[in-house]
Structures are given as structure tokens and as C-alpha cells.
Amino acid sequence: MSKGRAEAATGAPGVLLKYLQEQNRPYSAQDVFGNLQREHGLGKAAVVKALEQLAQQGKIKEKMYGKQKIYFADQDQFDTVSDADLQSLDAKIVTLTAKVQSLQQSCRQMEAELKELTSALTTPEMQKEIQELKKECAGYTERLKNIKAATSHVTPEEKEQVYKEKQKYCKEWRKRKRMATELCDAILEGYPKSKKQFFEEVGIETDEDYNVKLPDP
């Protein structure tokens, strides 16, 4: 055992007695160990030994619940509380509970505000962002200027004419493809070989051979 741990174990009874009197509620040895080990550096064996020692000395009470021992402060050392005192304490609890809820609400609001402020850009970051946006805007302005100054624009009439020609040629494409398909199907009804062999012998090339797809109407 280290020197620090040994010193902590020596003072364990006093620490545990004070803790149980202040809390004034039942605890198991594991509960006490978990609550005090970080602050006082107490080992579990030292906690168990100190609690048993205090119980034997009559400074605390010990009770068995199933297979577990429960320790708590001797209630005889506390003054008897009258009904009026209990009512006063209950009223104080209600007041403090309301205060706690109010403080928790304020904390939540402050946390939300802090989160918003933390995620916001700082003044230098905002200035940098503004400069970058101005630079980007100037680039778009120059590009728009060049587009407007160009002489190779397509007029709406020319655009409409191109669309009409596309529709015309696609319509003719569909028509001829349908006629060719019907003609081939008629020939294949009396042809002794497969469709693929027929195309190869005749030299027919299909749209599918070149991964060409007819545009939608």
C-alpha cells in the first residue's frame, strides 16, 4: 500500500462518519466507496473496515437487507423534529425546487445562446468571408459582362428552329425504324435461320449495335 493510501485508510473512520452524518441516509459499503474514493483516495477494503469499526463502536447503525449490509447515521443524535418544523422544511423544499427549476431553465437558455455564439463567425472571420464573397461576385460580374458582349448568341427564333428540326428528324427516324422492323419481321416469318444470322447476311446494322437510343418524343 502506498503512503498516501495508508494515510487515507487511517483517517477513513472520521471521513465516513462525517459523510454519513451530513448525508443522513442509508448507504451500502459500495455506495460509500464509489462516492468518496476519488475525493479521498479510499480503497474499498479500507471503506468496509472503517464502516464495520464505526458500527461496532456504536457511532453508526448497521442493518442487513438480504445479503447486503446497509449503514446510516445513528438517529438518536439528531433532535426530534416537530410537525411544524416538518411543514416548514416541506415549504422550504418547494421553494428551493422552484428555484432550481428556474435556474435550470436559465442555464438551458444560456447554453443555447452560448452554442449559437460559438457557432457564429468571429469579426475577422466575417471580414474574410465578405472579402471572398466580393471577389467571387466580381468574377461573376466580369463573366456576365463577357457573355453580354459576345456576338455569337443564338436568337430565340434560331433556337426554336433547331428544336423543330430535331422533332422532324426524330419523327422520321421512328417512322423508318418502324417500317424496317415490320419488313424484317415479315421476312423472318419464312426465313429458316435466326434473326441475328439474317441481319449478318443482309448487312443490317441496328441502333443497338452502336448503343444509339432514339430520343423520347
Sine and cosine of phi, psi and omega as CSV:
sin_phi,cos_phi,sin_psi,cos_psi,sin_omega,cos_omega
0.00,0.00,0.72,-0.69,0.02,-1.00
-0.94,0.35,0.30,-0.96,-0.01,-1.00
-0.87,0.49,-0.69,0.72,0.00,-1.00
-0.89,0.45,-0.66,0.75,0.00,-1.00
-0.93,0.37,-0.60,0.80,0.01,-1.00
-0.91,0.42,-0.67,0.74,0.03,-1.00
-0.90,0.43,-0.64,0.77,0.02,-1.00
-0.90,0.43,-0.64,0.77,0.00,-1.00
-0.91,0.41,-0.60,0.80,0.00,-1.00
-0.90,0.43,-0.65,0.76,-0.02,-1.00
-1.00,0.00,0.09,1.00,-0.07,-1.00
-0.86,0.51,-0.70,0.71,-0.03,-1.00
-0.84,0.54,-0.69,0.72,0.00,-1.00
-0.91,0.42,-0.66,0.76,0.01,-1.00
-0.90,0.45,-0.71,0.70,-0.05,-1.00
-0.94,0.35,-0.63,0.78,0.02,-1.00
-0.88,0.47,-0.71,0.71,0.01,-1.00
-0.90,0.44,-0.65,0.76,-0.02,-1.00
-0.90,0.44,-0.73,0.69,-0.03,-1.00
-0.92,0.39,-0.57,0.82,0.03,-1.00
-0.94,0.34,-0.63,0.78,0.01,-1.00
-0.94,0.35,-0.68,0.74,-0.03,-1.00
-0.98,0.22,-0.61,0.79,0.02,-1.00
0.77,0.63,0.81,0.59,0.08,-1.00
-0.47,-0.88,0.39,-0.92,-0.06,-1.00
-0.96,0.27,0.61,-0.79,0.03,-1.00
-0.65,-0.76,0.52,-0.85,0.21,-0.98
-1.00,0.06,0.22,-0.97,0.03,-1.00
-0.87,0.49,-0.60,0.80,0.02,-1.00
-0.90,0.43,-0.64,0.77,0.03,-1.00
-0.88,0.47,-0.73,0.68,-0.02,-1.00
-0.89,0.45,-0.69,0.72,0.02,-1.00
-0.86,0.51,-0.73,0.68,-0.02,-1.00
-0.90,0.44,-0.57,0.82,-0.06,-1.00
-0.98,0.18,-0.44,0.90,-0.15,-0.99
-0.91,-0.42,-0.21,0.98,-0.13,-0.99
-0.89,0.45,-0.63,0.77,-0.05,-1.00
-0.94,0.34,-0.66,0.75,-0.06,-1.00
-0.97,0.25,-0.63,0.78,-0.11,-0.99
-0.92,-0.38,-0.08,1.00,0.04,-1.00
0.92,0.39,0.55,0.84,-0.03,-1.00
-1.00,0.05,0.68,-0.73,0.12,-0.99
-0.99,0.11,0.33,-0.94,-0.05,-1.00
-0.91,0.42,-0.63,0.78,0.00,-1.00
-0.89,0.46,-0.64,0.77,0.00,-1.00
-0.92,0.40,-0.61,0.79,0.02,-1.00
-0.91,0.42,-0.72,0.69,-0.01,-1.00
-0.88,0.47,-0.71,0.71,-0.02,-1.00
-0.89,0.45,-0.69,0.73,-0.02,-1.00
-0.91,0.42,-0.66,0.75,0.01,-1.00
-0.90,0.44,-0.69,0.72,0.02,-1.00
-0.90,0.44,-0.62,0.78,0.02,-1.00
-0.90,0.44,-0.70,0.71,0.01,-1.00
-0.90,0.43,-0.62,0.78,0.01,-1.00
-0.92,0.40,-0.66,0.75,0.02,-1.00
-0.90,0.43,-0.55,0.84,0.00,-1.00
-0.98,0.18,-0.14,0.99,0.01,-1.00
0.98,0.18,0.23,0.97,-0.02,-1.00
-0.99,0.13,-0.40,0.92,0.09,-1.00
-0.70,-0.72,0.22,-0.98,0.02,-1.00
-0.97,-0.23,0.51,-0.86,-0.01,-1.00
-0.76,-0.65,0.72,-0.69,0.06,-1.00
-0.68,-0.74,0.49,-0.87,0.03,-1.00
-0.99,-0.15,0.77,-0.64,0.12,-0.99
-0.85,-0.53,0.99,-0.14,-0.11,-0.99
0.94,0.35,-0.85,-0.52,0.02,-1.00
-0.98,-0.19,0.09,1.00,-0.08,-1.00
-0.93,-0.37,0.67,-0.74,0.07,-1.00
-1.00,-0.01,0.67,-0.74,0.02,-1.00
-0.88,-0.47,0.70,-0.72,-0.03,-1.00
-0.88,-0.48,0.59,-0.81,0.03,-1.00
-0.39,-0.92,0.30,-0.96,-0.04,-1.00
-0.93,0.37,0.51,-0.86,0.05,-1.00
-0.93,0.37,0.88,-0.47,-0.09,-1.00
-0.95,0.32,-0.30,0.95,-0.01,-1.00
-0.91,0.41,-0.37,0.93,-0.04,-1.00
-0.98,0.20,-0.21,0.98,-0.03,-1.00
-0.99,-0.13,0.57,-0.82,0.03,-1.00
-0.92,0.39,0.53,-0.85,0.05,-1.00
-0.95,0.31,0.74,-0.67,-0.05,-1.00
-0.99,-0.13,0.79,-0.62,-0.01,-1.00
-0.97,0.22,0.22,-0.98,0.03,-1.00
-0.87,0.48,-0.63,0.78,0.00,-1.00
-0.90,0.44,-0.65,0.76,0.02,-1.00
-0.91,0.41,-0.64,0.77,0.02,-1.00
-0.89,0.45,-0.68,0.74,0.03,-1.00
-0.90,0.44,-0.63,0.78,0.03,-1.00
-0.90,0.43,-0.67,0.74,0.03,-1.00
-0.91,0.41,-0.65,0.76,0.03,-1.00
-0.88,0.48,-0.67,0.74,0.02,-1.00
-0.90,0.43,-0.63,0.78,0.02,-1.00
-0.91,0.41,-0.63,0.78,0.03,-1.00
-0.89,0.47,-0.69,0.73,0.01,-1.00
-0.87,0.49,-0.71,0.70,-0.01,-1.00
-0.89,0.46,-0.72,0.70,-0.01,-1.00
-0.92,0.39,-0.59,0.81,0.03,-1.00
-0.89,0.46,-0.69,0.72,0.04,-1.00
-0.89,0.46,-0.63,0.77,0.02,-1.00
-0.91,0.42,-0.66,0.75,0.02,-1.00
-0.88,0.47,-0.71,0.71,0.01,-1.00
-0.88,0.48,-0.65,0.76,0.03,-1.00
-0.90,0.43,-0.68,0.74,0.02,-1.00
-0.92,0.40,-0.62,0.79,0.03,-1.00
-0.90,0.44,-0.65,0.76,0.05,-1.00
-0.89,0.46,-0.68,0.74,0.04,-1.00
-0.90,0.44,-0.64,0.77,0.02,-1.00
-0.89,0.45,-0.68,0.73,0.01,-1.00
-0.89,0.46,-0.66,0.75,0.03,-1.00
-0.90,0.43,-0.67,0.74,0.01,-1.00
-0.92,0.39,-0.62,0.79,0.03,-1.00
-0.90,0.43,-0.65,0.76,0.03,-1.00
-0.90,0.43,-0.67,0.74,0.02,-1.00
-0.91,0.41,-0.65,0.76,0.02,-1.00
-0.90,0.44,-0.66,0.75,0.02,-1.00
-0.89,0.46,-0.66,0.75,0.01,-1.00
-0.91,0.42,-0.69,0.73,0.00,-1.00
-0.93,0.37,-0.60,0.80,-0.01,-1.00
-0.92,0.40,-0.60,0.80,-0.03,-1.00
-0.98,0.17,-0.24,0.97,-0.02,-1.00
-0.98,0.21,0.42,-0.91,0.03,-1.00
-0.95,0.30,0.57,-0.82,0.10,-0.99
-0.97,0.23,0.19,-0.98,-0.01,-1.00
-0.86,0.51,-0.73,0.69,0.05,-1.00
-0.88,0.48,-0.65,0.76,0.01,-1.00
-0.91,0.42,-0.64,0.77,0.02,-1.00
-0.91,0.41,-0.65,0.76,0.03,-1.00
-0.89,0.46,-0.66,0.75,0.04,-1.00
-0.90,0.44,-0.67,0.74,0.01,-1.00
-0.89,0.46,-0.64,0.76,0.02,-1.00
-0.89,0.45,-0.68,0.73,0.01,-1.00
-0.89,0.45,-0.66,0.75,0.01,-1.00
-0.91,0.40,-0.64,0.77,0.02,-1.00
-0.92,0.39,-0.62,0.79,0.05,-1.00
-0.90,0.44,-0.67,0.74,0.02,-1.00
-0.90,0.44,-0.68,0.74,0.02,-1.00
-0.91,0.42,-0.65,0.76,0.00,-1.00
-0.90,0.43,-0.64,0.77,0.02,-1.00
-0.90,0.45,-0.61,0.79,0.04,-1.00
-0.90,0.44,-0.68,0.73,0.02,-1.00
-0.92,0.40,-0.61,0.79,0.02,-1.00
-0.89,0.46,-0.69,0.72,0.01,-1.00
-0.91,0.42,-0.65,0.76,0.01,-1.00
-0.90,0.44,-0.68,0.73,0.03,-1.00
-0.89,0.46,-0.63,0.78,0.01,-1.00
-0.88,0.47,-0.68,0.73,0.00,-1.00
-0.92,0.40,-0.62,0.79,0.01,-1.00
-0.91,0.42,-0.69,0.73,0.00,-1.00
-0.92,0.40,-0.51,0.86,-0.03,-1.00
-0.99,0.15,-0.22,0.98,-0.04,-1.00
-0.92,0.38,0.52,-0.85,-0.04,-1.00
-0.97,-0.25,0.04,1.00,-0.08,-1.00
-0.97,-0.24,0.49,0.87,0.01,-1.00
-0.94,0.35,0.52,-0.86,0.08,-1.00
-1.00,-0.07,0.82,-0.57,0.00,-1.00
-0.96,0.28,0.38,-0.93,0.04,-1.00
-0.84,0.54,-0.57,0.82,0.01,-1.00
-0.91,0.41,-0.68,0.74,0.01,-1.00
-0.91,0.42,-0.63,0.78,0.02,-1.00
-0.89,0.45,-0.69,0.72,0.00,-1.00
-0.89,0.45,-0.62,0.78,0.00,-1.00
-0.90,0.43,-0.64,0.77,0.02,-1.00
-0.90,0.45,-0.66,0.75,0.01,-1.00
-0.90,0.43,-0.65,0.76,0.00,-1.00
-0.90,0.43,-0.66,0.75,0.01,-1.00
-0.91,0.41,-0.61,0.79,0.04,-1.00
-0.88,0.48,-0.71,0.70,0.00,-1.00
-0.89,0.46,-0.63,0.78,0.00,-1.00
-0.90,0.44,-0.75,0.66,-0.04,-1.00
-0.93,0.36,-0.60,0.80,0.03,-1.00
-0.92,0.39,-0.60,0.80,0.03,-1.00
-0.90,0.43,-0.66,0.75,0.02,-1.00
-0.92,0.38,-0.60,0.80,0.03,-1.00
-0.87,0.50,-0.76,0.65,0.00,-1.00
-0.88,0.48,-0.66,0.75,-0.04,-1.00
-0.89,0.47,-0.75,0.66,-0.05,-1.00
-0.93,0.36,-0.59,0.81,0.03,-1.00
-0.91,0.42,-0.65,0.76,0.01,-1.00
-0.90,0.43,-0.67,0.74,0.01,-1.00
-0.90,0.44,-0.68,0.73,-0.02,-1.00
-0.91,0.42,-0.63,0.77,0.00,-1.00
-0.91,0.42,-0.70,0.71,0.01,-1.00
-0.89,0.45,-0.63,0.77,0.00,-1.00
-0.92,0.40,-0.70,0.71,0.01,-1.00
-0.90,0.44,-0.65,0.76,0.01,-1.00
-0.89,0.46,-0.61,0.79,0.01,-1.00
-0.92,0.40,-0.65,0.76,0.01,-1.00
-0.93,0.38,-0.65,0.76,-0.06,-1.00
-0.92,0.39,-0.31,0.95,0.03,-1.00
-0.89,0.46,-0.55,0.83,0.02,-1.00
-0.93,-0.36,0.16,0.99,-0.04,-1.00
-1.00,0.04,0.75,-0.66,-0.10,-0.99
-0.97,0.23,-0.26,0.97,-0.06,-1.00
-0.96,-0.28,-0.03,-1.00,-0.04,-1.00
-0.98,0.21,0.22,-0.97,0.02,-1.00
-0.89,0.45,-0.64,0.76,0.00,-1.00
-0.89,0.45,-0.67,0.74,0.02,-1.00
-0.91,0.41,-0.60,0.80,0.01,-1.00
-0.90,0.44,-0.71,0.71,0.02,-1.00
-0.88,0.48,-0.64,0.77,-0.02,-1.00
-0.92,0.38,-0.66,0.75,-0.01,-1.00
-0.93,0.37,-0.65,0.76,-0.04,-1.00
-0.99,0.16,-0.43,0.90,-0.03,-1.00
1.00,0.04,0.54,0.84,0.01,-1.00
-1.00,0.07,0.76,-0.65,0.07,-1.00
-0.92,-0.38,0.75,-0.66,-0.06,-1.00
-0.98,-0.20,0.25,-0.97,0.08,-1.00
-0.86,0.51,-0.61,0.79,-0.04,-1.00
-0.90,0.43,-0.49,0.87,0.01,-1.00
-0.89,0.46,-0.45,0.89,-0.04,-1.00
-0.92,-0.40,0.26,0.96,0.02,-1.00
0.83,0.56,0.63,0.77,0.02,-1.00
-0.98,-0.19,0.74,-0.68,0.00,-1.00
-0.88,-0.47,0.74,-0.68,0.03,-1.00
-0.92,0.40,0.79,-0.61,-0.01,-1.00
-0.86,0.51,0.48,-0.88,0.05,-1.00
-0.91,0.41,0.49,-0.87,0.00,-1.00
-0.87,0.49,0.00,0.00,0.00,0.00
